[in-house]
Amino acid sequence: MIALPTPDKAADDTAVLPQPALAAQALALLFKPLARLMIDHGLQLPDILELLKKSLVDEAANGYGQPEKASTDTRIAVLTGVHRKDVKRLRDATQTADLSSPTASLAALVVARWISNPHYLNADQTPRLLARTPKRGKPGEPDFTQLVADISRDVGGKAVLDELHRLGVVSVQEDGYVSLKAAAFVPKEGLSESFHFLANNLHDHLASAVHNLAPDRTTSPMLEQSAFSANLTDEQAQQLHDRARQLWGHTLQQFLQTATVAEQRSQHNDGPKHRIRFGVYFHDTVQDSPPVSAGKVGHKRPPLQNTNS
């Protein structure tokens, strides 16, 4: 395993200057899947330009580089290259609609509690079958209505169950018990939920990587790492994908249990609160051409670990 670390600026007094050329090279690669998303879903260049202008103006308006000062239209125009007239128009415009999905969020929280809270787990740590309501189950055993009520009493258990069933995450048996079909909230249907997670997952992933390379960063880098391998057959790539899913299932359950304890303890602390996201991904694609192996010809290099933290 070869490590490719990025120096920790938090422990280095040397100033890091902005690197526009390197940033442009990185963006050129990042734009490729975004272009695919645009073409797949009917977005054209004028649409994305307006979104980009809005994002630049919003970020700069947050007192970028001078959090104690309010940013003027002129300063935002200088920072972003957006014309001052557009800056004023965008700042005066109605705020972009909230991209969050309450239904998806509640459903995801219910699944997260189901796979992490010991009350809803079997002895082998697998999710229990849950009766739909207390009347359908045995006395004293947990049920789905109780599970939803643990998260929110504003939405009934039937509404959440119907949504999870529609998304293909749970199945309802003839005896009135509910089983979890997936160890993570991965809807098979429901485009709004899928786009919700696309936006939020990739936002936080990219935000972590950008944080680690920020010229003015004064805090420790965030975890942002990956491992990669090449010269694999179709079967080998699929085996690694299956193994990655298996490892994530175990890690997710353990992490959620730790997070649940932390959330309970934080209720008694009046200090500033943080939100976190911990995730995983697996990408598989056909190689354009075989990469050059390290060492002698025919020597298969070990898998590489890439770290930006």
Buried (B, 14 or more C-beta within 10 A) or exposed (E): EEEEEBEEBEEEEEEEEEEEEEEEEBEEEEEEEEEEEBEEEEBEEEEBEEEEBBEBBBEBBEEBEEEEEEBEBEBBBEBBEBEEEBBBBBBEEEEEEEEEBEBBBBBBBBBBBBBBBEEBBEEEEEBBBBBBBBEBBEEEEBBBBBBBEBBBEEBEBEEBBEBBBBBBBBEBEEEBBBEBBBBBBBBEEBEEBBBBBEEBBBEBBEEBBBBBBEEEBEEEBBEBEEEEEEEEEEEEBEEBEEEBEEEBBEEBBEBBBEBBEEEEEEEEEEEEEEEEEEEEEEEEEEEEEEEEEEEEEEEEBEEBBBBBB
